[in-house]
């Protein structure tokens, strides 16, 4: 499984233009909000956190929905997964982990600087990063389900995104409100369920 994870990570790095799009969209959006403020204007901490959460939700979910299975589907690798001596659930889990590491973690490095741009108190930045890490796990897990559904139904990514956005709204509300315990619980439930659901959708698509 470690070899499989390294392979997924290597392939994702080769197609690094897509994560770079995420970082660019996220950064530009935050800076845009900051420029809209008047020189004497300010944001409440809740609004500043909500802006960050909304941008992470939209950028990460759209990227994962579009790209999670794109390369494997194009190259016909999905069929090979079905005959590998490893459970499909483990393959999807390694695939998810490689995507999460490449898409979500680098954004966490940008959050401290962009939080200051939004005039967020420096004391609140570390708790925010912790909540964002938990939230990114949930967002990535739900988005991977959307990617599998899009693959099965051959739907457009934007249409699929409309279906998964209602599932992501609780993450936004809990994250902006700093509900740590609820986020931990959602992450612990959502991640394994997304792997199981994704495997079931892939089996249905390839059968």
C-alpha atoms as one frame of an Amber mdcrd trajectory, in Angstrom:
protein
   0.000   0.000   0.000   2.921   2.338   0.661   4.160   1.718  -2.880   0.677
   2.474  -4.192   0.494   5.684  -2.184   3.880   6.809  -3.520   2.708   6.085
  -7.062  -0.439   8.164  -6.601   1.528  11.004  -5.045   4.083  10.925  -7.858
   1.347  11.064 -10.490  -0.361  13.945  -8.719   2.887  15.883  -8.578   3.347
  15.340 -12.326  -0.066  16.958 -12.804   0.677  19.696 -10.291  -0.891  22.411
 -12.439  -4.285  21.563 -10.954  -3.266  22.048  -7.291  -1.516  25.253  -8.341
  -4.861  26.442  -9.674  -6.327  25.830  -6.222  -3.616  27.831  -4.484  -4.019
  30.661  -6.991  -7.806  30.808  -6.793  -7.725  30.662  -3.010  -5.097  33.404
  -2.671  -6.613  35.726  -5.269 -10.080  35.402  -3.739  -8.863  36.278  -0.250
  -6.828  39.229  -1.512  -9.844  40.400  -3.515 -12.000  40.457  -0.381  -9.294
  42.388   1.461  -9.055  44.983  -1.312 -12.792  45.574  -1.079 -12.333  46.857
   2.450 -11.938  50.563   2.887  -8.681  51.722   4.518 -10.536  52.162   7.794
 -12.773  49.142   7.324 -12.504  45.904   9.232 -14.028  42.453   9.351 -15.361
  40.692  12.392 -13.469  37.462  13.204 -16.517  35.380  12.243 -16.795  37.012
   8.812 -13.037  36.697   8.191 -13.117  32.999   9.089 -16.210  32.467   6.951
 -14.479  34.024   3.921 -11.548  31.650   4.321 -13.816  28.652   4.804 -15.969
  29.458   1.771 -12.951  29.809  -0.489 -11.383  26.567   0.727 -14.687  24.750
   0.324 -15.254  25.911  -3.241 -11.685  25.563  -4.501 -10.947  22.155  -2.963
 -14.328  20.588  -3.734 -14.288  21.721  -7.363 -10.733  20.441  -7.873 -11.379
  17.062  -6.292 -14.691  16.563  -8.064 -13.067  17.217 -11.432  -9.684  15.557
 -10.984  -9.990  12.741  -8.449 -10.472   9.946 -11.012  -9.752  11.922 -14.198
  -6.322  10.531 -14.987  -7.186   6.914 -14.161 -10.410   7.052 -16.185  -8.585
   8.518 -19.182  -5.830   5.893 -19.095  -8.106   2.928 -18.359  -6.494   2.278
 -14.990  -9.799   1.976 -13.129 -10.378  -1.441 -14.677  -6.957  -2.561 -13.438
  -7.899  -1.618  -9.889 -10.625  -4.254  -9.955  -8.163  -7.114 -10.513  -5.418
  -5.927  -8.173  -4.731  -8.103  -5.095  -5.570  -5.120  -2.867  -9.084  -4.247
  -1.767 -10.573  -1.429  -3.815 -11.337   0.445  -0.595  -7.638   0.592   0.274
  -6.771   1.813  -3.219  -9.299   4.641  -2.955  -8.039   5.502   0.531  -4.465
   5.843  -0.747  -5.732   7.853  -3.704  -7.619  10.182  -1.361  -4.621  10.626
   0.940  -2.333  11.616  -1.933  -4.863  14.182  -3.171  -5.424  15.595   0.297
  -1.720  16.003   0.974  -1.167  17.835  -2.294  -4.289  20.006  -2.325  -5.157
  20.796   1.281  -1.907  20.881   3.254  -0.149  23.560   1.141  -3.167  25.808
   1.589  -2.637  25.598   5.342   0.740  27.266   4.794  -1.014  30.189   3.109
  -3.684  30.609   5.778  -1.547  32.488   8.364  -0.554  35.160   5.853  -3.984
  35.498   4.290  -5.608  35.616   7.735  -3.516  38.678   8.521  -4.603  40.192
   5.208  -8.195  39.817   6.412  -7.178  41.491   9.709  -7.784  38.349  11.752
  -6.220  38.383  15.200  -2.977  36.384  15.238  -4.125  34.551  18.379  -6.987
  33.000  16.408  -4.899  31.777  13.481  -3.628  28.503  14.979  -7.106  27.305
  16.082  -8.366  28.261  12.636  -5.692  26.143  10.942  -6.609  23.181  13.141
 -10.278  23.519  12.220  -9.387  23.914   8.537  -7.340  20.711   8.610 -10.319
  18.808   9.995 -12.666  20.523   7.577 -10.442  19.775   4.594 -10.622  16.071
   5.430 -14.414  16.214   5.362 -14.536  18.358   2.210 -12.123  16.046   0.399
 -14.016  12.936   1.480 -17.412  14.244   0.345 -15.914  15.564  -2.898 -14.444
  12.136  -3.665 -17.972  10.726  -3.499 -19.056  13.392  -5.949 -16.188  12.436
  -8.233 -17.275   8.790  -8.198 -20.887   9.766  -8.854 -19.818  11.990 -11.745
 -17.820   9.128 -13.199 -20.724   6.714 -12.960 -23.356   9.042 -14.339 -21.054
  10.892 -16.746 -22.271  14.190 -15.358 -20.652  17.577 -15.650 -18.493  18.519
 -12.669 -20.374  21.759 -12.063 -23.693  19.894 -11.882 -22.269  17.327  -9.486
 -20.860  20.137  -7.362 -24.376  21.545  -6.966 -25.463  18.217  -5.484 -22.618
  17.954  -2.972 -22.646  21.599  -1.840 -25.621  21.025   0.523 -23.595  18.250
   2.163 -20.699  20.659   2.654 -22.719  23.468   4.238 -22.659  21.892   7.742
 -18.863  21.773   7.493 -18.815  25.484   6.697 -21.104  26.374   9.596 -19.297
  24.192  12.132 -15.866  25.273  10.953 -16.589  29.000  11.007 -18.141  28.555
  14.445 -15.126  26.656  15.761 -17.014  23.491  16.723 -13.943  21.295  17.164
 -15.655  18.230  18.623 -18.284  18.176  15.892 -15.639  18.502  13.181 -13.635
  15.614  14.637 -16.759  13.464  14.731 -17.720  14.341  11.162 -14.195  13.618
   9.906 -14.123  10.244  11.687 -17.447   9.253  10.118 -17.210  10.869   6.688
 -13.799   9.560   5.639 -14.455   5.794   5.969 -17.970   6.192   4.579 -16.645
   8.057   1.542 -14.151   5.270   0.835 -16.853   2.605   1.068 -19.306   4.624
  -1.037 -16.654   5.440  -3.631 -15.691   1.777  -3.966 -19.326   0.763  -4.378
 -19.870   3.392  -7.093 -16.735   2.328  -8.949 -17.779  -1.328  -8.860 -21.212
  -0.365 -10.194 -19.634   1.756 -12.930 -17.186  -0.937 -14.049 -19.523  -3.908
 -13.777
